[in-house]
Amino acid sequence: MSSTRFPPHFANTDHRQRSLNQMRSKQLGLEKYIYLNGLKGRDSDLFYDILLENMQEMIPILYTPTVGEACVNYSHIWRRPEGLYVSIEDKGRIRDVLASWPKFNDGRIAVVTDGSRILGLGDLGANGLPISLGKLDLYIAGAGIKPSSTVPICLDLGTNTQRYLDDPLYIGVRRPRPLGPEMDEFMDEFMEAMKEVFPTLLIQFEDFSTDNAFRYLERYRHQYRVFNDDIQGTGSVILSGFTNAARLSSAASGLPPSDHKILFLGAGSAGIGVAKQLLSFFTLSGLSPEEARSRIYTVDSKGLITANRKGLQEHKKFFARTDYDGPALTDLVDIINHVKPTALLGLSTIRNAFTEKVVKAMCALNTRPIIFPLSNPVTLCELDYQDAIEWSNGQVIFASGSPYKPVSRDGIVYEPGQGNNMYIFPGIGLGSILSRTRHVSDAMVEQAAIALANSLTEEEKAAELVYPRLARIRDISAQVAFAVIRQAQKEKLDDNAYLRTLPDPDLMGLIHDKMWHPPALQLRSFTRL
């Protein structure tokens, strides 16, 4: 920008505060999102500087819940190219498309979505790109990943949502989604091209449809550097929160950790992914894998999932009950009274599914019931925090997927937990990048969860929090990255031999040193011509 365009005393003012005030002057979340998006395009260093200083205020704008609204409306609010679109029409030349990314030699991490299942909002097609953009902003803020090393990608494979196909402003390819071999061939070409163009890059899959999320994770996880945040990241962060919640619940009831029972409402990719991760809680408590599986119950739209149900989807079979052959249980209160769970977790995307009757049924069975309504965004959450506190008389141990404000009741301020994947995936990404891991193993994800659970300060434990405060996110991410690196070394999955030589304090110091910070904002003096 020419120096003559600056006002004469611009350098004497606080432009950071000016920008923050402009963002706060917007009345709607979507307006704030559009403003911040523009600021990042104009001055990315200023954008990240403000983000790091105001994370609790800005993260709900850049990610859930506001990012859902941004995705739904993205074709209408689009301003400028931001990420990389790879279209089904690029099949046969995907490598060339990827190589067009301006800084492909710097690429270290990509968030890849196909827009088919965005935050429980359905198939948004090419409108899903803000999910990749938002996740990478959280990598940058939460773990200090260098912005130039991030690659946001949306696979434009069509959409089965008719209103987008009919929308004259829709920015994606206008066709139904590919099925079977056509989809597999595209994904195989894409993954191999990613490895060729970005040989040191870690891929995070995000918001694929349930069946494809599981299928492509299994198809590629041992061949490429890839993980799925919806399955592994969500599972890891909930394992961490549940570990601390179970500690609080057991302290009140005297129940041994291995005797907890967990009931899931929602059996999609996130629900089953979380359930599988929570097996670790029970095996770490001394149970066998089969005993651990028996402590978990799943419920979908048809009721309690049992093995004798006809047409049961493959991914639901793992937790299907073999110990019940009575009439189908479809009412959630009836299921609670049958199962007698200590914990109720929601990943159903059904707003207000946890009614007052449901909460009171959990309270009748438990001194301190664990209730985690985890669906995003808030408009799809199973239970609001205010209701949870009122209906349980303040006894609930609560964590949600979206942010809620503290609640005051009878002179006590109750602070909600948020099972935010931001606690986990930035550290997994940073640890994987630094260790140059060849694969992301289940044990690495499990160790990330344990590190997060152990990251609570004494003050946070005294406040009975199940998650640490987000203001400490970089310290938390460093602890998670440390655990991921050491586990990768233990499994001999790392290619960075130097890190093996470092004592623990030195490795932790290196992790902090590798975190990117925005350059110091120094307003330059300009000579006006």
Salt bridges, closest charged atoms under 4 A:
ASP49 OD2 - ARG16 NE 2.46
GLU57 OE1 - ARG24 NH2 2.84
GLU82 OE1 - ARG80 NH2 3.86
ASP90 OD1 - ARG93 NH1 2.92
ASP114 OD2 - ARG177 NH1 3.70
ASP123 OD1 - ARG177 NH2 2.92
ASP137 OD2 - LYS40 NZ 3.00
ASP167 OD2 - HIS76 NE2 2.63
GLU182 OE2 - ARG175 NH1 3.04
ASP184 OD1 - ARG215 NH1 2.75
ASP184 OD2 - ARG219 NH1 3.94
GLU185 OE1 - LYS91 NZ 3.19
ASP188 OD2 - ARG219 NH2 2.90
GLU196 OE1 - ARG95 NE 3.06
GLU206 OE2 - LYS135 NZ 2.74
ASP207 OD1 - ARG117 NH2 3.90
ASP211 OD1 - HIS315 ND1 3.72
GLU218 OE2 - ARG221 NH1 3.49
ASP229 OD2 - LYS135 NZ 2.55
ASP230 OD2 - ARG117 NH2 3.86
GLU290 OE2 - ARG293 NH2 2.60
ASP300 OD2 - ARG309 NH1 2.60
ASP300 OD2 - LYS316 NZ 2.93
GLU314 OE1 - LYS317 NZ 3.15
ASP323 OD2 - ARG321 NH2 2.69
GLU356 OE2 - LYS360 NZ 3.92
ASP384 OD1 - ARG351 NH1 2.90
GLU390 OE1 - ARG409 NE 3.40
ASP410 OD2 - ARG409 NH1 3.17
GLU415 OE1 - ARG469 NH2 3.00
ASP442 OD1 - ARG221 NH2 2.69
GLU458 OE2 - LYS461 NZ 3.62
GLU459 OE1 - ARG469 NH1 2.49
GLU460 OE1 - ARG472 NH2 2.83
GLU464 OE1 - ARG368 NH1 2.99
ASP494 OD1 - ARG500 NH2 2.90
ASP495 OD1 - ARG438 NH1 2.61
ASP504 OD1 - ARG486 NH2 2.79
